[in-house]
Amino acid sequence: MFTVIARFPAVAEHKNDVFDALDRSLEVARNTPGLLAYQVLQPKEANQRVGLMIWESREHFQKMLQSEESRAAHAEVKPEYFDGTPGIEELDVVSSWHAKATA
């Protein structure tokens, strides 16, 4: 398994643009083979969202990123919409446990 943690710090006046793009990305990911779980998290910072994705493999995630649907989901988001640089951390899962739950 493979996990991606993506942080999206938005400038206040563009947070809805950034958050809408994240929602569109979620829809693309949901329809991509290999996605096991996806959570959108709200940190204490109101203008930031964090996406947590668990994939069967790094290759599945890379295929999603390279898809036309993924590119279209992010096409309208400009660099000036972000308060700093969005961060993406890619991690190989070495151990895991999941209870059956939904948010």
Rosetta blueprint (number, residue, H / E / L):
1 M L
2 F E
3 T E
4 V E
5 I E
6 A E
7 R E
8 F E
9 P E
10 A E
11 V L
12 A H
13 E H
14 H H
15 K H
16 N H
17 D H
18 V H
19 F H
20 D H
21 A H
22 L H
23 D H
24 R H
25 S H
26 L H
27 E H
28 V H
29 A H
30 R H
31 N L
32 T L
33 P L
34 G L
35 L E
36 L E
37 A E
38 Y E
39 Q E
40 V E
41 L E
42 Q L
43 P L
44 K L
45 E L
46 A L
47 N L
48 Q E
49 R E
50 V E
51 G E
52 L E
53 M E
54 I E
55 W E
56 E L
57 S L
58 R H
59 E H
60 H H
61 F H
62 Q H
63 K H
64 M H
65 L H
66 Q H
67 S L
68 E H
69 E H
70 S H
71 R H
72 A H
73 A H
74 H H
75 A L
76 E L
77 V L
78 K L
79 P H
80 E H
81 Y H
82 F E
83 D L
84 G L
85 T L
86 P L
87 G E
88 I E
89 E E
90 E E
91 L E
92 D E
93 V L
94 V L
95 S L
96 S L
97 W L
98 H L
99 A L
100 K L
101 A L
102 T L
103 A L
